[in-house]
Structures are given as C-alpha cells and as structure tokens.
Amino acid sequence: MEIQLFDILIIGAGPSGAACALRLSKSGYKVAVLEKEVSPRTKICGDALGVDVVNQLPMLSEGLLTDFLAFPSKLASHGVKIVAPNGGSLAIPFIYKGAKGNGFICKRIDFDHLLYKHMNVSSNIQVIQNCRVISVQQKNDGILVNTSKGVFKGKVIVGADGVRSIVARNLGKIKLERNHFSAGLRVYYEGVTNFNPDNYIELYFIKEILPSYLWVFPLPNNQANVGLMMLASKVAKKKINLKETLNHLLATHPELKERFKNATPLETIKGHGLPLGSKKRLISGERFLLVGDAAGLIDPFSGEGVGNALRSGRIAAEHLIQCIEQNDYSASFNKKYDAEIYRRMWKEFKLSSRLQTMCKYSFLLNTIVHKANKNKNFFKFVIEVISDIETKKVLTKPSFYYQLFFGNKKMD
C-alpha cells in the first residue's frame, strides 16, 4: 500500500488537535489530521467554556471568535453558584479584569464542529475522518502510522487523541495513576427547574463525593448538563458505583430532588476519564508531542480541560515550526515544549491540587460559604479568588484559615 507523506501528523481532531492544526494553517507545512470519528461527534464533557477559552479563539483562526459569538447553540453564563455540604449556597458573579464577565455553556458536539469547520478549509491541512489508528511506529527518518485509511508518514507526530492516546501508549510513558486521575459521568436532562436567570453554573460539594463535586449546568432549549467526577483512587478504595451515586444524589439532595422531580434524562449516563495535571509528566520524546488530555492537562480542582487543550495545541504548533526549521526532532530538543507547557500551566495546576486536597474537609467549605454570605468584604475576597490566581494562593496559607475561624479586620 502506498505511504502518504506529510510534514506533521496530528492524531485527533478535538480542541487540542484542531488548535494545533489551525496554528499551522499558514505555516506552509503539509499537515494530516487523523480523526477516528466523523464531525459533528459528541464528547463527554461538562460543556462549560470559560473566558480563557474565548480569549484564545482569535489566536487560532481569523473569524473563529466572530463565528463563535454568533453561534446560537450556546448560553452566556455570568457566574457560579457553590453549594456547600451543609446546604448553604453562595452565588458568585464572574469578574474579569475588574469588570463583570461571562463564560459560555455550549455542547462539545457543537463547539468541536465549529473548530473542525475552520480547520477543514485550510489548503495545507488534510483532515481524514473515520480513520482508526492501528499502530504508531518510530523510524529513523520519521513516524509511520498504520490506519484503517492507509499508511501515513510524517517527520513528527502530535498525540491529540485523549485519555486513551495511542501515541502516548506506543511512544510515551504516561500511565494511568489513580491519584492523578478522575472518573467522570455526564447525562443530559430536560426540564430541570429554577436556574439563575443569568445562567449561573452550579457546583454541589456533597460529603459523599468530596473533594470533588456534582455539577448542573444550564443549556439552551430547556436542557441541562448534569454530572459528577471523583478521584479514581477514592472510587477504587471505597468501591463506589458512580452511576448509582449520581442518581441517588439527584433524588435525595434537598435542593436537587425538587428541581429534578419532573425532569427527564435525554440519554443514558455516560462515563469518561479525566487525567489531571496534578503531576508533571514527560509529554514529548523523539519525534512526538502530546497535547490536551493525552498530556494530562486537566485542572485538578475544576476539572476544566478545554482551555489548556487549546493552549497546548497552539504551543505545540509553534514548537513544531521550530523543529522543522532546525531539522531537529530529538527528545532533547522537544523537552523545550514540556518546559513551555509547564511554565505556563504548572503554577495553577499545583495550586489547584492543593485546593482539591483541602476540599475534602466539609467544615471548611461550610464556613467559607457561610462567612461570604454574611460579610461583604469576605464576599469580595471570594470573588477575587475565583478570578485571580495570585489571590487564590492565599487559600493555601495557614494564616488564611486562622483569620477565617478567628476573624480579623480584613475579613470582618
């Protein structure tokens, strides 16, 4: 069978793969994107897109942000509602650079298809759909990929193929580690009642699933994205049935049971894995880079991964241009990619890991929500924590908790 030759091979056409291809669209290099499914295709996810995601769109493709903002199948979300283990709740508006901002809730089947349409019009990018990758082999002069659509060869390959990445398995050394991996569920509902009029996303910190949370996100057409995630180590240790847990919480939680009483699930509960960025990994090697979920770049606290998927795809593309210009695809040269990824992301990953650990203490969450509702200054502080990573660092300091429980003038 004839081998199809390209400069760069990208496995996977989700946000990280699409971002990488879009950033390469004006490079002049010949790029193949190999995708096992056909767009539009669904992706199990919470469907929340933060300000970071929106800000990156114009960096990837002309007109992408304009098309997204004009896209009807999304909701603007202006805040987050946090529900503590004792049932107390706190509504926090999104603030971006000192002003009210918003994120969006948009089904991934729609968002990913928008990225695909922009990627598929570039003359130097060939997207091959319904293409199942069978094997990835490293050769002295390139990477050989055997697929259901033939054999492809590239100078370098990008693994953008998610948590079960064949590139990571065949070329990398990333293994599933339960302490750095969450199991997640998602189900779409219709008819959930009593959402905030500004479409706040909702996070329920419930004792049975701490330090993780259950989410309820509003969607267009009277629909909602509902799910939960939990550390795989906890699931295994306590032998937890996540589907039973989700159904039980929706039926018994004092607030949720009334809102879901007449709601209808639109699908069976779907499961997915979330490789967390709570550990630095080797995400490159001889002639390969890993991006997005394949590189384990999901925020350990929030579970958000789309923003880092886009960013990693863009950073990978910029590094690949250097690889080709300098004709250097070595593992040592590609370590520059790892360094740049973690230079941009590790500070927040490390902080999120600490916050995730602290969230296993229900009394802390109860106290923070109670005090923020009672005290305007502390409420303003919580808003700053949500929007600013530097302020968020305070939550990892013992002095914060002394002030929280014993009070001081700054918090009173």
Backbone torsions as a table, in degrees:
resi	resn	phi	psi	omega
1	MET	NA	138.4	-178.0
2	GLU	-67.1	136.9	178.5
3	ILE	-88.5	129.0	178.7
4	GLN	-90.0	125.3	-171.8
5	LEU	-101.9	134.3	178.3
6	PHE	-140.2	162.3	172.4
7	ASP	-75.8	-45.7	-174.3
8	ILE	-132.0	133.5	173.7
9	LEU	-109.3	132.7	175.8
10	ILE	-120.5	122.7	179.4
11	ILE	-98.6	110.8	179.7
12	GLY	110.4	132.1	-176.7
13	ALA	-115.2	25.2	173.1
14	GLY	-74.8	-166.8	-176.6
15	PRO	-55.3	-42.2	-177.7
16	SER	-70.2	-43.3	178.4
17	GLY	-67.2	-41.7	179.0
18	ALA	-65.0	-41.8	179.2
19	ALA	-61.6	-41.7	179.1
20	CYS	-62.7	-46.5	-179.8
21	ALA	-64.2	-43.4	-179.1
22	LEU	-62.3	-40.1	179.0
23	ARG	-66.6	-24.9	179.5
24	LEU	-91.1	-1.4	-170.6
25	SER	-63.4	-25.8	179.6
26	LYS	-108.1	12.2	-177.8
27	SER	-78.9	-23.1	-176.1
28	GLY	87.6	-8.7	179.7
29	TYR	-80.8	149.5	-177.9
30	LYS	-85.1	118.6	-172.9
31	VAL	-121.7	133.8	173.2
32	ALA	-114.6	129.1	174.6
33	VAL	-108.5	115.5	-177.2
34	LEU	-102.0	115.7	-174.9
35	GLU	-122.4	127.4	-174.9
36	LYS	-72.2	-21.9	-179.2
37	GLU	-110.7	-174.6	-179.9
38	VAL	-119.8	128.2	-179.3
39	SER	-78.8	139.9	1.9
40	PRO	-78.0	135.9	176.4
41	ARG	-131.2	149.5	-176.0
42	THR	-79.3	157.5	175.0
43	LYS	-140.2	126.1	-179.0
44	ILE	-70.9	120.3	-170.5
45	CYS	-166.7	166.2	175.1
46	GLY	-77.6	-15.3	176.4
47	ASP	72.0	7.8	178.5
48	ALA	-87.8	131.7	179.6
49	LEU	-120.1	112.3	-176.1
50	GLY	-79.0	177.7	179.3
51	VAL	-57.7	-36.1	-179.7
52	ASP	-58.9	-40.5	179.0
53	VAL	-62.8	-49.5	-177.8
54	VAL	-61.8	-40.3	-178.7
55	ASN	-65.1	-25.1	-178.2
56	GLN	-84.2	-19.2	-174.3
57	LEU	-58.0	-45.1	180.0
58	PRO	-67.8	-15.3	177.2
59	MET	-76.7	-14.5	-173.0
60	LEU	-100.7	-38.7	-174.1
61	SER	-159.2	138.3	176.4
62	GLU	-63.7	130.3	177.6
63	GLY	86.2	-7.5	-177.2
64	LEU	-66.1	-45.1	178.4
65	LEU	-63.6	-43.7	179.3
66	THR	-59.3	-45.0	179.2
67	ASP	-64.3	-38.2	179.9
68	PHE	-67.6	-45.6	-178.4
69	LEU	-64.4	-28.3	178.4
70	ALA	-85.9	-6.4	-175.3
71	PHE	-70.2	125.1	-174.4
72	PRO	-77.2	-24.3	-171.8
73	SER	-86.7	56.2	178.9
74	LYS	-154.7	162.1	173.9
75	LEU	-123.5	140.0	171.5
76	ALA	-81.3	128.8	178.3
77	SER	-111.2	127.7	-172.4
78	HIS	-106.2	9.5	179.0
79	GLY	178.1	-176.8	-179.5
80	VAL	-131.6	138.5	174.0
81	LYS	-106.6	122.6	179.4
82	ILE	-107.5	127.5	178.5
83	VAL	-111.4	120.5	-177.0
84	ALA	-78.7	165.6	179.9
85	PRO	-57.4	-30.3	-179.9
86	ASN	-85.7	3.3	177.6
87	GLY	96.5	-11.8	176.0
88	GLY	-65.5	145.4	-176.7
89	SER	-130.7	156.3	-178.0
90	LEU	-139.9	124.8	178.1
91	ALA	-99.8	119.7	-173.6
92	ILE	-120.1	118.6	177.4
93	PRO	-72.7	149.2	175.4
94	PHE	-76.8	128.7	176.5
95	ILE	-119.3	129.4	179.1
96	TYR	-128.8	118.1	-177.9
97	LYS	52.5	45.0	174.0
98	GLY	83.0	-4.0	-179.6
99	ALA	-124.1	159.7	177.7
100	LYS	-62.5	135.6	-179.7
101	GLY	-130.9	-170.6	176.6
102	ASN	-159.1	152.3	167.5
103	GLY	-105.6	-164.5	179.2
104	PHE	-138.7	155.5	167.8
105	ILE	-115.5	120.2	-175.3
106	CYS	-145.6	127.5	-179.5
107	LYS	-58.0	138.9	-178.1
108	ARG	-63.7	-27.9	177.3
109	ILE	-60.1	-33.8	179.6
110	ASP	-83.5	-46.2	-178.4
111	PHE	-63.5	-46.8	-178.7
112	ASP	-64.6	-34.8	179.5
113	HIS	-68.0	-34.4	176.0
114	LEU	-62.8	-44.3	176.3
115	LEU	-61.1	-41.9	-179.3
116	TYR	-60.8	-43.7	-177.7
117	LYS	-63.5	-38.2	177.5
118	HIS	-69.9	-37.7	-179.4
119	MET	-69.3	-35.1	-170.2
120	ASN	-78.2	-5.3	-179.1
121	VAL	-98.7	-3.4	-179.0
122	SER	-79.0	133.2	-173.8
123	SER	-66.8	-28.5	-177.4
124	ASN	-94.4	2.7	180.0
125	ILE	-112.9	124.4	176.6
126	GLN	-111.9	118.4	179.2
127	VAL	-99.4	119.8	179.8
128	ILE	-109.3	107.9	-177.4
129	GLN	-91.8	169.4	-178.8
130	ASN	52.8	39.3	-174.0
131	CYS	-116.2	102.6	-177.4
132	ARG	-89.1	122.0	179.1
133	VAL	-80.1	126.6	-178.3
134	ILE	-95.8	-42.2	-179.7
135	SER	-155.2	154.2	176.2
136	VAL	-127.5	123.2	-176.3
137	GLN	-124.0	138.9	178.0
138	GLN	-92.5	124.9	177.8
139	LYS	-115.5	166.5	-179.5
140	ASN	-62.6	-32.3	-175.4
141	ASP	-111.3	13.5	179.3
142	GLY	160.9	-166.3	179.8
143	ILE	-117.7	130.3	-180.0
144	LEU	-108.1	126.4	-177.9
145	VAL	-122.0	119.3	177.4
146	ASN	-95.6	126.0	-175.3
147	THR	-135.0	174.1	176.3
148	SER	-71.2	-11.6	178.4
149	LYS	-109.7	16.5	178.7
150	GLY	116.2	-172.0	-177.1
151	VAL	-106.7	132.3	-178.9
152	PHE	-121.1	145.6	177.0
153	LYS	-132.2	136.3	178.0
154	GLY	-137.2	163.3	175.9
155	LYS	-71.9	-28.0	-176.8
156	VAL	-155.0	156.0	-177.2
157	ILE	-130.2	147.0	176.5
158	VAL	-116.4	123.3	175.4
159	GLY	-88.0	100.1	177.2
160	ALA	-116.4	32.3	-169.5
161	ASP	-105.9	30.1	166.2
162	GLY	76.9	-166.8	-171.4
163	VAL	-62.7	-29.8	179.1
164	ARG	-101.8	37.0	-174.5
165	SER	-52.4	123.0	176.5
166	ILE	-73.1	-27.6	176.3
167	VAL	-66.4	-44.2	178.3
168	ALA	-63.6	-39.6	-179.0
169	ARG	-69.3	-44.3	-175.2
170	ASN	-79.7	-33.8	-173.9
171	LEU	-116.5	-29.0	-175.8
172	GLY	-98.2	-172.9	-177.4
173	LYS	-128.2	22.5	-179.8
174	ILE	-78.2	128.0	178.1
175	LYS	-122.5	152.6	177.9
176	LEU	-69.6	123.3	177.4
177	GLU	-121.8	118.8	-170.5
178	ARG	-61.3	-27.7	178.4
179	ASN	-76.2	-10.5	-179.3
180	HIS	-126.6	32.6	-175.9
181	PHE	-149.4	133.9	176.6
182	SER	-114.5	144.8	171.5
183	ALA	-96.3	135.4	-177.2
184	GLY	-128.9	156.3	175.7
185	LEU	-129.5	151.2	173.8
186	ARG	-146.0	141.9	173.8
187	VAL	-146.3	136.2	176.1
188	TYR	-86.6	135.4	178.3
189	TYR	-120.3	157.6	171.5
190	GLU	-125.3	136.8	174.6
191	GLY	90.8	16.4	174.1
192	VAL	-70.7	133.7	-173.4
193	THR	-101.0	166.9	166.3
194	ASN	65.9	45.1	171.3
195	PHE	-80.3	152.9	173.0
196	ASN	-59.8	138.1	-178.7
197	PRO	-61.0	-20.5	176.2
198	ASP	-96.1	18.0	173.5
199	ASN	57.3	45.0	176.4
200	TYR	-62.9	137.4	169.0
201	ILE	-74.2	153.3	-173.8
202	GLU	-124.6	129.3	178.5
203	LEU	-120.4	122.4	-178.6
204	TYR	-109.6	111.5	176.5
205	PHE	-92.3	102.6	-173.2
206	ILE	-112.5	137.3	-170.0
207	LYS	-51.3	-40.5	-175.5
208	GLU	-63.9	-24.0	-174.5
209	ILE	-117.3	3.8	177.8
210	LEU	-57.7	144.4	12.4
211	PRO	-89.4	13.5	179.7
212	SER	-95.0	-169.4	-175.0
213	TYR	-146.6	164.9	170.6
214	LEU	-101.8	139.3	-179.6
215	TRP	-118.5	150.7	171.7
216	VAL	-136.4	112.1	-177.4
217	PHE	-117.0	127.4	178.2
218	PRO	-70.0	148.7	177.0
219	LEU	-132.1	165.3	174.9
220	PRO	-60.8	163.9	174.6
221	ASN	63.0	36.2	175.4
222	ASN	61.9	28.8	178.8
223	GLN	-107.4	168.3	178.5
224	ALA	-147.3	146.4	172.5
225	ASN	-98.8	121.2	-175.1
226	VAL	-124.5	137.4	178.8
227	GLY	-173.7	-178.6	174.6
228	LEU	-151.0	160.8	173.3
229	MET	-135.5	154.1	-179.3
230	MET	-151.9	142.9	178.0
231	LEU	-55.5	132.6	-178.8
232	ALA	-60.6	-32.2	179.0
233	SER	-63.7	-37.8	178.6
234	LYS	-72.3	-40.0	178.0
235	VAL	-58.8	-45.7	-178.2
236	ALA	-69.5	-43.5	-176.5
237	LYS	-63.4	-42.2	-175.9
238	LYS	-100.2	3.5	177.9
239	LYS	52.2	52.7	-175.8
240	ILE	-85.5	132.7	172.5
241	ASN	-91.6	105.7	-172.4
242	LEU	-65.6	-38.1	-179.5
243	LYS	-64.2	-43.9	177.8
244	GLU	-64.2	-38.6	179.6
245	THR	-63.5	-45.9	180.0
246	LEU	-61.6	-48.5	-179.9
247	ASN	-62.2	-39.6	179.4
248	HIS	-63.5	-44.5	-178.5
249	LEU	-66.6	-39.5	178.6
250	LEU	-65.7	-29.4	-177.4
251	ALA	-88.7	-17.5	-172.0
252	THR	-122.4	-21.5	-179.0
253	HIS	-61.0	132.4	-173.7
254	PRO	-52.5	-36.7	179.0
255	GLU	-87.1	-41.1	-173.6
256	LEU	-72.1	-36.1	-173.7
257	LYS	-61.1	-34.4	179.1
258	GLU	-75.1	-37.9	-177.8
259	ARG	-73.3	-24.8	-179.8
260	PHE	-101.9	2.7	-174.4
261	LYS	-56.5	-41.8	-178.7
262	ASN	-112.6	14.0	178.6
263	ALA	-80.7	154.6	-176.8
264	THR	-123.4	125.9	174.0
265	PRO	-69.0	138.0	-178.4
266	LEU	-97.2	0.1	-178.4
267	GLU	-162.9	170.2	170.9
268	THR	-75.9	157.8	179.2
269	ILE	-66.1	130.5	-178.8
270	LYS	-107.6	142.7	179.5
271	GLY	-108.1	152.8	176.6
272	HIS	-155.0	162.0	179.9
273	GLY	-109.2	147.0	-179.5
274	LEU	-125.7	100.7	175.6
275	PRO	-74.3	115.0	-170.4
276	LEU	-87.2	148.8	179.3
277	GLY	-85.1	31.7	-179.2
278	SER	-83.8	3.5	178.5
279	LYS	-144.2	137.0	174.1
280	LYS	-73.6	134.5	-179.1
281	ARG	-125.5	163.3	171.6
282	LEU	-82.5	110.4	-172.9
283	ILE	-113.4	22.2	174.6
284	SER	-155.1	172.3	177.4
285	GLY	-173.7	-162.5	179.9
286	GLU	-59.4	110.4	175.4
287	ARG	66.1	22.5	175.6
288	PHE	-148.2	151.1	172.9
289	LEU	-131.2	148.5	173.8
290	LEU	-113.1	140.9	-178.7
291	VAL	-133.1	162.7	174.7
292	GLY	57.8	-139.9	-178.3
293	ASP	-62.4	-31.0	178.1
294	ALA	-61.1	-27.7	178.9
295	ALA	-95.4	-0.8	-179.7
296	GLY	69.0	52.4	-173.6
297	LEU	-110.8	35.8	178.5
298	ILE	-93.2	135.3	179.9
299	ASP	-59.9	124.7	-175.6
300	PRO	-64.3	-26.6	-177.2
301	PHE	-91.8	-51.5	-175.0
302	SER	-86.3	-23.6	-175.6
303	GLY	79.2	6.0	-178.3
304	GLU	-78.5	137.2	-178.0
305	GLY	-134.9	-13.4	-174.4
306	VAL	-66.7	-43.5	-179.8
307	GLY	-59.2	-46.2	179.8
308	ASN	-71.8	-27.2	174.8
309	ALA	-64.3	-47.6	178.2
310	LEU	-61.5	-45.0	-177.5
311	ARG	-64.2	-44.1	-178.5
312	SER	-66.2	-36.8	176.8
313	GLY	-63.8	-40.1	178.8
314	ARG	-67.0	-44.4	178.4
315	ILE	-63.7	-40.3	178.7
316	ALA	-61.1	-43.6	179.8
317	ALA	-60.6	-43.7	-179.9
318	GLU	-63.7	-36.7	177.7
319	HIS	-70.9	-38.4	-179.1
320	LEU	-62.8	-36.2	176.9
321	ILE	-60.9	-39.9	176.8
322	GLN	-65.7	-40.6	178.9
323	CYS	-55.9	-48.3	-176.8
324	ILE	-70.4	-42.5	-180.0
325	GLU	-61.3	-36.6	-177.9
326	GLN	-98.9	-0.6	-179.4
327	ASN	51.5	46.7	-178.5
328	ASP	-133.5	111.6	-178.4
329	TYR	-117.8	18.8	-173.6
330	SER	-71.6	159.1	177.8
331	ALA	-61.6	-37.3	-179.0
332	SER	-67.0	-40.4	178.4
333	PHE	-67.6	-38.4	-177.4
334	ASN	-72.5	-12.6	174.5
335	LYS	-63.1	-20.8	175.4
336	LYS	-62.9	-33.6	176.7
337	TYR	-65.0	-48.1	177.3
338	ASP	-55.7	-45.5	-177.5
339	ALA	-61.9	-40.1	-178.5
340	GLU	-71.1	-38.9	176.7
341	ILE	-59.0	-50.8	-175.4
342	TYR	-76.6	-23.7	172.6
343	ARG	-61.9	-37.9	-177.2
344	ARG	-85.8	-27.1	-168.9
345	MET	-115.7	-25.2	-168.9
346	TRP	-64.9	-36.7	-179.1
347	LYS	-56.4	-45.8	-179.3
348	GLU	-73.6	-38.0	176.9
349	PHE	-59.5	-45.1	-178.4
350	LYS	-62.8	-42.9	178.8
351	LEU	-66.1	-43.5	179.7
352	SER	-63.3	-34.3	177.4
353	SER	-64.0	-39.9	178.2
354	ARG	-67.0	-41.4	178.8
355	LEU	-65.0	-38.3	177.4
356	GLN	-59.8	-43.8	179.5
357	THR	-63.6	-41.8	-178.0
358	MET	-69.3	-24.8	-178.1
359	CYS	-71.9	-4.3	176.0
360	LYS	-76.8	-9.2	179.4
361	TYR	-97.6	102.2	-174.1
362	SER	-62.7	-32.2	-177.8
363	PHE	-65.8	-29.3	176.9
364	LEU	-66.4	-47.0	179.4
365	LEU	-63.1	-42.1	179.1
366	ASN	-60.1	-43.6	-177.1
367	THR	-68.1	-43.4	-179.3
368	ILE	-62.4	-45.6	179.9
369	VAL	-64.7	-43.4	-179.7
370	HIS	-61.7	-47.2	-175.7
371	LYS	-69.2	-36.0	179.3
372	ALA	-66.5	-33.4	176.6
373	ASN	-71.9	-27.9	-174.4
374	LYS	-89.9	-27.6	-168.8
375	ASN	-126.2	119.3	-176.4
376	LYS	-63.5	-40.2	-179.5
377	ASN	-65.1	-41.9	179.7
378	PHE	-69.2	-35.2	176.9
379	PHE	-61.1	-43.1	177.5
380	LYS	-62.3	-37.6	177.8
381	PHE	-63.0	-42.6	179.4
382	VAL	-63.0	-39.3	176.5
383	ILE	-59.6	-42.8	179.2
384	GLU	-64.8	-37.7	179.0
385	VAL	-61.8	-41.4	-178.9
386	ILE	-64.6	-36.0	-170.2
387	SER	-100.2	-13.2	-171.6
388	ASP	-134.4	122.3	-176.3
389	ILE	-66.7	-33.7	-179.1
390	GLU	-66.5	-42.4	176.4
391	THR	-65.4	-36.6	-178.4
392	LYS	-60.2	-27.6	179.9
393	LYS	-58.6	-28.3	-178.8
394	VAL	-57.2	-31.4	-176.6
395	LEU	-67.0	-14.2	179.4
396	THR	-95.4	0.3	-176.4
397	LYS	-99.1	133.2	179.0
398	PRO	-56.4	-31.6	-178.3
399	SER	-62.1	-31.8	178.4
400	PHE	-61.9	-42.5	-176.2
401	TYR	-74.7	-30.1	173.1
402	TYR	-62.8	-45.9	179.2
403	GLN	-66.0	-36.1	-179.3
404	LEU	-62.0	-44.8	-174.3
405	PHE	-88.8	-28.8	-176.2
406	PHE	-110.0	-9.6	171.3
407	GLY	80.4	148.2	167.4
408	ASN	-156.1	173.4	-170.9
409	LYS	-64.8	-28.0	-178.9
410	LYS	-69.4	-28.7	-177.3
411	MET	-102.6	-4.3	-177.1
412	ASP	-108.7	NA	NA
